[in-house]
Amino acid sequence: MKRVRCPKCDNFITFDETKYKSGQRLVFQCPQCGKEFGIRIGVSKLRKTQKEENRTPAASEQENEFGSLHVIENVFHFRQVIPLQMGENVIGRYMKGNPINCPIETVDPSVDMTHCTVTVSRDKHGRLQYVLRDGPSNTGTFVDNEILGDRERRVIEGGTLFTIGATSIILHTPEED
């Protein structure tokens, strides 16, 4: 069972989503205020970022060789996969004109415009190394439920879960695949 909220009076309306297929449009009438509104099942309203729209297949394969960040779906946004590149990967909230290279499309107010950075480099043995540091941000960056200090850097590995605001992210490395 899913719930939708009336945009006028914030009353919840419950419906069985298994009776409908992805992409189908539903129209509801709020029993409390009479407002009619529609939703689309299983389709995100978020469009692709300009970087994703303009990406060539060869470029996306090359970027995945350094790993990726998997943003977990929550109330603010849908699941997203963000490829990493060698060097600094600045993570933050997507907004047109924001100069970051790892944008998260979200309405989560606790994610800053430049929240944190994952630096991809090679260690002395030639293996990929991932170092996470806070932006500094207003709400902090958490790894294993511990907040990173202002100047603290933490080496993270594939499968590490870290949290920025109310958004959880998992690091996936090429070695895992």
Secondary structure, DSSP 4 states (H G I P E B T S, - for coil): -EEEE-TTT--EEEE-GGGS-TT-EEEEE-TTT--EEEEETT---PPPPHHHHT--HHHHHHHHTT-EEEEPPBTTB--EEEE--SEEEEEEE--TT---SEEE----TTS-TT-EEEEEEE-TTS-EEEEEEE-S-SS-EEETTEEPPSS-EEEE-TT-EEEETTEEEEEE-GGG-
